[in-house]
Amino acid sequence: MSIDPAWVADLVARALAEDLGGPDGVDVTSVATIPADQVDVVDLVARASGVVAGLSVAQAVFEAAGAPDFEALVADGDGVERGDVLATITGPTRALLTAERTALNLISRASGIATHTRRWADAIDGTGAQVLDTRKTTPGLRPLEKYAVRAGGGTNKRMGLYDVAMIKDNHKLAAGSITAAYEAVRATFPDVPVQVEVTTVAEAVEAVTAGATFLLLDNMEPPLLREVVAAVGGKAELEATGGLTLERAREFAETGVDYLSVGALTHSSPILDIALDLRPRKA
């Protein structure tokens, strides 16, 4: 479980430049109030219980700001309680405070997604189903947010429009039928995995007959999901999608589907409250 270091470096550079007004910008408050040679220690502290994700990204922010001495005390995917220290960072005080908000924005966002995902994973534990994310991510943050899903115990679906073909209702209408759309994708991109959205048992059977091995069962209630499982289960992987709630997650997972697809993991997860506390200086 990791994130591409080059992508992280680019994200951190852009995020710090945004906060500083450009790559050569400065934190005017810290420069004005803190001597350049002052060194301090800060702690990353959980203000609420949850699941941690994004420690390496936070570390990269502090390193880029000039505070490379970062000691992680927990790991991504770990559960934490309010008051737990996640990491300790030592360095020039200006650098620590310059990095503070950017690091907190990123790790709080990622940890919020991991925390939310863990609730879904726990809710369907033992059913054989897995929770999937979607492309409903924050622009520019998809690799981090999908990483956070993995840290929380979820599974990534496709990363974008390029790695998996997904035939949905508009594609079916444009092509004329599920079969026509599937055959067109397979002819044009023979090596790309194909997933097909269906809304009825008949569409599921048509898709599998055409050759599909992964179906999105769109906005189906549990009785209909069971019918589809009975008709094509074992011939294709089956994903329940649309209108799912945490309260009913287990009910849907117990129908025999392989996956529950939850866009809310990335588009609606609240942050995990994490703070940066400067240790008091010795007299």
C-alpha positions as CSV (number, residue, x, y, z in Angstrom):
1,M,0.0,0.0,0.0
2,S,1.8,3.1,-1.2
3,I,1.5,6.3,-3.2
4,D,3.7,7.3,-6.1
5,P,6.5,9.5,-4.5
6,A,6.8,11.6,-7.7
7,W,3.0,12.3,-7.5
8,V,3.3,13.2,-3.8
9,A,6.2,15.6,-4.5
10,D,4.2,17.4,-7.2
11,L,1.1,17.6,-5.0
12,V,3.1,19.0,-2.1
13,A,4.9,21.6,-4.2
14,R,1.6,22.8,-5.6
15,A,-0.1,22.8,-2.2
16,L,2.7,24.8,-0.5
17,A,2.9,27.2,-3.4
18,E,-0.9,27.8,-3.2
19,D,-0.5,28.7,0.5
20,L,2.6,30.8,0.1
21,G,1.5,32.7,-3.0
22,G,4.0,31.0,-5.2
23,P,7.1,28.8,-5.1
24,D,9.2,31.7,-3.7
25,G,6.6,32.9,-1.3
26,V,7.0,33.2,2.5
27,D,4.9,32.8,5.6
28,V,4.9,36.5,6.5
29,T,3.6,35.9,10.1
30,S,6.2,33.3,11.0
31,V,9.1,35.3,9.3
32,A,8.1,38.4,11.3
33,T,7.6,36.7,14.7
34,I,10.1,33.8,14.8
35,P,13.9,34.0,14.6
36,A,15.4,32.1,11.7
37,D,17.5,29.9,13.9
38,Q,14.8,28.9,16.4
39,V,14.2,25.1,16.5
40,D,11.2,23.4,18.1
41,V,9.3,20.2,18.4
42,V,5.7,19.7,17.3
43,D,3.3,16.7,17.6
44,L,0.6,15.7,15.2
45,V,-2.3,14.8,17.5
46,A,-5.7,13.2,16.8
47,R,-8.5,15.3,18.1
48,A,-11.0,12.5,17.4
49,S,-11.0,8.7,17.0
50,G,-10.6,7.3,13.5
51,V,-8.2,5.6,11.0
52,V,-5.0,7.3,9.9
53,A,-4.0,7.7,6.3
54,G,-1.5,10.1,4.6
55,L,1.4,10.1,7.0
56,S,3.9,9.9,4.2
57,V,2.2,12.9,2.5
58,A,2.3,14.9,5.7
59,Q,6.0,14.0,6.1
60,A,6.7,15.2,2.5
61,V,5.1,18.5,3.3
62,F,7.4,19.1,6.3
63,E,10.4,18.0,4.4
64,A,9.6,20.4,1.5
65,A,9.2,23.2,4.0
66,G,12.6,22.5,5.6
67,A,11.7,20.3,8.6
68,P,12.8,16.7,7.6
69,D,13.1,15.2,11.1
70,F,9.7,13.4,11.0
71,E,9.1,10.4,13.3
72,A,5.8,8.6,12.7
73,L,4.4,6.9,15.8
74,V,1.6,5.0,14.1
75,A,1.1,3.6,10.6
76,D,-1.5,4.3,7.9
77,G,-4.4,2.1,8.5
78,D,-4.0,2.1,12.2
79,G,-7.0,3.0,14.4
80,V,-6.4,5.9,16.8
81,E,-8.2,7.6,19.7
82,R,-8.6,11.2,20.6
83,G,-5.3,12.5,22.1
84,D,-3.1,10.0,20.4
85,V,0.2,11.4,19.0
86,L,0.6,10.3,15.4
87,A,4.0,11.8,14.7
88,T,6.6,14.1,16.1
89,I,8.5,16.6,14.0
90,T,11.6,18.5,14.9
91,G,12.9,21.4,12.9
92,P,13.2,25.2,12.4
93,T,10.0,26.7,13.9
94,R,9.3,28.8,10.8
95,A,9.4,25.6,8.7
96,L,7.1,23.7,11.1
97,L,4.5,26.4,11.1
98,T,4.8,27.0,7.3
99,A,4.0,23.4,6.7
100,E,1.3,23.1,9.4
101,R,-1.9,23.9,7.4
102,T,-0.9,22.1,4.2
103,A,0.1,19.0,6.1
104,L,-3.1,19.0,8.2
105,N,-5.4,19.6,5.2
106,L,-4.0,16.6,3.4
107,I,-3.7,14.1,6.3
108,S,-7.1,15.1,7.8
109,R,-8.7,14.6,4.4
110,A,-7.1,11.2,3.8
111,S,-7.8,10.1,7.4
112,G,-11.4,11.1,7.1
113,I,-11.8,8.9,4.0
114,A,-10.0,6.0,5.7
115,T,-12.2,6.3,8.8
116,H,-15.4,6.4,6.7
117,T,-14.2,3.4,4.6
118,R,-13.5,1.4,7.7
119,R,-17.0,1.8,8.9
120,W,-18.3,0.3,5.6
121,A,-15.7,-2.5,5.7
122,D,-16.7,-3.4,9.3
123,A,-20.4,-3.2,8.4
124,I,-20.0,-5.9,5.7
125,D,-17.3,-8.0,7.4
126,G,-17.9,-11.7,7.0
127,T,-20.3,-11.4,4.1
128,G,-17.7,-12.0,1.4
129,A,-18.4,-8.7,-0.2
130,Q,-15.9,-5.8,-0.5
131,V,-16.5,-2.1,-0.5
132,L,-15.4,-0.2,-3.6
133,D,-14.7,3.4,-4.3
134,T,-15.6,5.4,-7.5
135,R,-14.3,8.3,-9.6
136,K,-16.2,10.8,-7.5
137,T,-13.0,12.2,-6.1
138,T,-11.7,15.7,-5.4
139,P,-10.0,17.0,-8.6
140,G,-6.2,16.7,-8.3
141,L,-6.4,14.4,-5.2
142,R,-7.5,11.1,-6.7
143,P,-4.4,9.0,-5.9
144,L,-4.4,10.2,-2.3
145,E,-8.1,9.6,-1.8
146,K,-8.0,6.2,-3.4
147,Y,-5.0,5.4,-1.2
148,A,-7.0,6.4,1.8
149,V,-9.8,4.0,0.8
150,R,-7.2,1.2,0.8
151,A,-5.9,2.3,4.2
152,G,-9.4,2.1,5.5
153,G,-10.0,-1.5,4.3
154,G,-11.7,-0.7,1.0
155,T,-10.8,-1.7,-2.6
156,N,-10.1,0.6,-5.5
157,K,-12.2,0.4,-8.7
158,R,-10.9,2.0,-11.8
159,M,-8.4,4.9,-11.5
160,G,-9.9,6.8,-14.5
161,L,-11.4,6.6,-17.9
162,Y,-8.3,5.0,-19.3
163,D,-7.8,1.7,-17.4
164,V,-11.2,0.2,-17.4
165,A,-14.1,0.6,-19.9
166,M,-17.4,1.1,-18.1
167,I,-20.5,0.8,-20.3
168,K,-23.3,2.8,-18.6
169,D,-26.8,3.9,-19.7
170,N,-25.7,6.7,-22.1
171,H,-23.2,4.4,-23.8
172,K,-25.9,1.7,-24.3
173,L,-28.3,4.3,-25.8
174,A,-25.6,5.7,-28.1
175,A,-24.5,2.3,-29.3
176,G,-28.0,0.8,-29.6
177,S,-27.8,-2.0,-27.1
178,I,-25.6,-3.6,-24.4
179,T,-24.3,-6.2,-26.8
180,A,-23.4,-3.6,-29.4
181,A,-21.6,-1.4,-26.9
182,Y,-19.7,-4.3,-25.4
183,E,-18.6,-5.6,-28.8
184,A,-17.5,-2.1,-29.9
185,V,-15.3,-1.7,-26.8
186,R,-13.9,-5.1,-27.1
187,A,-13.1,-4.6,-30.8
188,T,-11.5,-1.2,-30.2
189,F,-9.6,-1.9,-27.0
190,P,-9.2,-5.7,-26.8
191,D,-6.9,-5.6,-23.8
192,V,-8.9,-3.2,-21.6
193,P,-11.2,-4.7,-18.9
194,V,-14.9,-4.0,-19.6
195,Q,-17.6,-3.5,-17.0
196,V,-21.3,-3.2,-17.8
197,E,-24.1,-1.4,-15.9
198,V,-27.4,-3.2,-15.9
199,T,-30.8,-2.4,-14.3
200,T,-32.7,-5.7,-14.9
201,V,-32.1,-9.4,-14.8
202,A,-32.6,-9.5,-18.6
203,E,-29.9,-6.9,-19.1
204,A,-27.6,-8.9,-16.8
205,V,-28.1,-12.0,-18.9
206,E,-27.6,-10.1,-22.1
207,A,-24.3,-8.6,-20.8
208,V,-22.9,-12.0,-19.7
209,T,-24.0,-13.6,-22.9
210,A,-22.1,-10.9,-24.8
211,G,-19.0,-11.7,-22.8
212,A,-19.0,-9.3,-19.8
213,T,-17.4,-10.6,-16.7
214,F,-18.1,-7.6,-14.4
215,L,-21.6,-6.1,-13.9
216,L,-22.7,-3.0,-12.1
217,L,-26.2,-3.7,-10.7
218,D,-27.6,-0.2,-10.7
219,N,-30.1,0.9,-8.0
220,M,-31.4,-2.6,-7.3
221,E,-33.1,-3.5,-4.0
222,P,-32.0,-6.7,-2.3
223,P,-34.7,-8.9,-3.8
224,L,-33.7,-8.0,-7.4
225,L,-30.0,-8.4,-6.5
226,R,-30.7,-11.9,-5.4
227,E,-32.5,-12.6,-8.7
228,V,-29.4,-11.4,-10.6
229,V,-27.1,-13.4,-8.4
230,A,-29.2,-16.5,-9.1
231,A,-29.2,-15.8,-12.9
232,V,-25.5,-14.9,-13.5
233,G,-23.7,-15.4,-10.3
234,G,-20.4,-17.2,-10.9
235,K,-20.3,-16.1,-14.5
236,A,-19.4,-12.4,-13.7
237,E,-18.3,-10.4,-10.7
238,L,-21.3,-8.4,-9.4
239,E,-21.3,-4.9,-7.9
240,A,-24.3,-3.3,-6.2
241,T,-24.2,0.4,-6.8
242,G,-26.5,3.4,-6.3
243,G,-28.5,4.5,-3.3
244,L,-26.5,2.4,-0.7
245,T,-26.4,3.6,2.9
246,L,-24.2,2.4,5.8
247,E,-27.3,1.4,7.7
248,R,-28.4,-1.1,5.0
249,A,-24.9,-2.1,3.9
250,R,-25.0,-5.6,5.3
251,E,-28.4,-6.2,3.9
252,F,-27.1,-5.6,0.4
253,A,-23.9,-7.4,1.0
254,E,-25.7,-10.6,2.1
255,T,-27.5,-10.9,-1.3
256,G,-24.4,-12.6,-2.7
257,V,-22.9,-9.7,-4.6
258,D,-19.1,-9.4,-4.7
259,Y,-18.9,-5.6,-4.2
260,L,-20.7,-2.6,-2.8
261,S,-19.7,0.6,-4.7
262,V,-19.9,3.7,-2.5
263,G,-19.2,7.1,-4.0
264,A,-19.6,8.8,-0.6
265,L,-16.3,7.4,0.5
266,T,-14.5,10.1,-1.4
267,H,-17.2,12.7,-2.1
268,S,-18.8,13.0,1.3
269,S,-16.4,11.8,4.0
270,P,-15.8,14.4,6.8
271,I,-12.2,15.0,7.8
272,L,-10.6,13.4,10.8
273,D,-9.8,16.3,13.1
274,I,-6.0,16.3,13.5
275,A,-4.0,19.2,15.0
276,L,-0.3,20.3,15.2
277,D,0.7,21.1,18.8
278,L,3.9,23.0,19.5
279,R,5.6,21.7,22.6
280,P,6.2,24.3,25.3
281,R,9.8,25.6,25.3
282,K,11.9,25.0,28.3
283,A,12.6,28.1,30.4
